[in-house]
Amino acid sequence: MLSESEETILDNLHFVATFTDLMDECHLSRELLAQTLNSLLTKRLIDILEWSEFEEDYVRIEREADLIPFYQEIVNRLLVSDKLASQYYFLATKKGLQAIHHSS
């Protein structure tokens, strides 16, 4: 079951969006947005991406260790850095898209 804020965010992540984009589009406080993004990351309903000049595309951030703590660290840093808020991108995963369409 998704919360109202999770549904709102997932509705806005059919395409890549920055933290700043999501704050503007979802009308959520910075703190609630970060908390909800962390929840969606834990449930593996969204991914964090970054722009790759080499690939000329958005690429999923991957690390060898468990990604959830790493992702949560990024989201927590977004709370205090406006520069980072537009450096990382979010996108719903297949599982996230299925969750939003099955909850409607």
N, C-alpha and C positions, 0 to 999 in steps of 0.2 A: 504494500500500500504506500502510495506516495503522498507526501505532505503537499499543501497548496503551493508553498514556495518551490518545492522540487518540481512540481508540474509546470509552474511558471517558467523556471529556468530551462527545463528540458524543451518546452515549447519554443524557446529562443535559441536552441542549439542544434537545429537541423543543419545550420551552416556555422562556420567558425565565428567565434565572438570573443572579444577581450573581456577582462574583468570590468573595465570601464563601460564597454558596450552593454554588458549585462546589468550593471547598476542603472544605466539610463533606461534600458528597455523594460526591465522587470520592476523598477521602482522599489527596490529593496535597499535597506541600509547596508553599508559596507560590511558590518559585522554579521548581519543575517545572511548576506550573500556568501561570505566566506564560510560560515557555518554550514550552509546548505550545499555549497560546492564540495566541502569535505565529506558530507554525508553521501552525495552522489558519487564521489570518487571511491569511497569505501564500498559502495554497492556495485562499483564498476559500471555505472550508467553513463559516465562521461570520461573523456580523455583530456589530457593537457598536451597541447601542441606548441611548437615554435616554428618560426619561419626559417627555412634552409635556403641560403643563397645558392648552394651547390645543386640542390634538387629543384630549386625555383618553385617550391611548394611548401605547404605546412607538413611537418613530420611529427609523429608521436614521440614524446620524450620517453626514452627507455633507459633504464639502468639495470645492472645485473642483479642488484638487491631487490627486495620487495618494494614495489613502486608506491604503495599506499602511503607509507610515512614520508617518502620523498615528495610525492604530490602534495600532501598536507603541509609540508614545510614551505613549498612554493606558495600555496594559498595563504598561509599565515604571513608570509613576507609581503603579499599583495596588500594586506591590511595597512601596512605602514609605508608603502612605496608607490607613489603615483607613476614613476618611471616603469616599474615592473608591471603595473596594472595594464599597460598596453603592449608589453613584450611577450606575454604568454597568451595562448588562445585556448579556448575550450570548444569541445564538440561532443555531441551525444554519440554514444556507441550504439551498435546494433541493438544490444540489450536495452539501452536507454530509450531508443525509439520504440521498441516493442512495448516497453513499460508504459510509455505515455499514451500510445495508441490503444492499449488494452484497458487503461484506466478510464478512458473517455466513455 
